[in-house]
Structure formats: structure tokens, C-alpha cells
Amino acid sequence: MATGERYEIRIQGHLDDCWSSWFGGLTVAAEEGDETTLSGLIRDQAALHGVLAQVRDLGLPLIAVNRLEDSPPAVH
């Protein structure tokens, strides 16, 4: 079972989904208005800072970082 927290990171500029592996398997989605959303499970704060450093290294402005609440369990 994977551990960590789910995050959504919004950046200015468009990246396509081929960047997913470079960002450790995060989902990369180009949004309207020249923004990209990176989302997924990040294991700890050190890994989060690593992703943010990668965004910085690309020279893309950071718009927002949000920790997402876990989805409620499915009801059967």
C-alpha cells in the first residue's frame, strides 16, 4: 500500500503528459489558460520539496500547492 499525501501543484505554462515520469509518476494535465496541474501521491515533505525544485529548475512559475483530502471510501 502506498503511503503519503495527495497533492495538486499548479504551474504556469503547458507541459504534456510525457513529463509524468520526470515528476515521479505524478499526473500531468495541461489546463486552459496556460496552466498545468501536477497531481498525485507524494510520500513525504522531502519528496514534495524535490518536485517543487524540479518545477523551479524548469523555470515555470508556481501558482499553487494544495494538499488534497482523501476520497471517502466507496460504499458497496
GILINRA-V23957 format. One record per residue. N is the residue number from 1. RES is the residue in one letter. PHI is phi in whole degrees, 0 to 359 (999 if undefined). PSI is psi in whole degrees, -180 to 180 (999 if undefined). OMEGA is omega in whole degrees, -180 to 180 (none if undefined). Layout:
# GILINRA-V23957
n: <N;N>
res: <RES;RES>
phi: <PHI;PHI>
psi: <PSI;PSI>
omega: <OMEGA;OMEGA>
This chain:
# GILINRA-V23957
n: <1;2;3;4;5;6;7;8;9;10;11;12;13;14;15;16;17;18;19;20;21;22;23;24;25;26;27;28;29;30;31;32;33;34;35;36;37;38;39;40;41;42;43;44;45;46;47;48;49;50;51;52;53;54;55;56;57;58;59;60;61;62;63;64;65;66;67;68;69;70;71;72;73;74;75;76>
res: <M;A;T;G;E;R;Y;E;I;R;I;Q;G;H;L;D;D;C;W;S;S;W;F;G;G;L;T;V;A;A;E;E;G;D;E;T;T;L;S;G;L;I;R;D;Q;A;A;L;H;G;V;L;A;Q;V;R;D;L;G;L;P;L;I;A;V;N;R;L;E;D;S;P;P;A;V;H>
phi: <999;284;243;132;237;271;232;234;240;254;231;275;111;252;237;266;293;293;281;305;294;294;264;67;89;296;285;246;229;287;249;294;77;60;231;231;248;255;215;147;278;238;293;197;296;298;293;299;296;296;295;297;294;296;300;301;297;281;76;264;296;278;261;200;230;231;276;266;287;296;291;295;296;292;260;254>
psi: <133;141;161;-166;151;133;155;124;122;133;156;136;161;130;145;174;-10;-14;-7;-46;-34;-31;31;29;4;150;130;120;119;132;169;155;31;44;155;141;128;129;153;-172;128;125;-34;-180;-35;-42;-38;-46;-32;-42;-43;-35;-37;-41;-46;-44;-27;-12;21;129;134;129;-48;152;122;131;128;143;147;146;144;152;147;143;128;999>
omega: <-180;177;180;180;177;-179;170;-179;179;179;176;-177;-179;170;176;-172;178;177;-176;-178;178;178;173;178;176;175;-180;-177;175;-179;175;175;175;176;174;176;172;-179;177;-177;176;-166;-179;-177;178;178;177;179;176;178;180;176;177;177;178;-178;176;180;-180;-180;177;179;-176;172;-179;171;-177;176;177;175;177;180;179;179;-180;none>
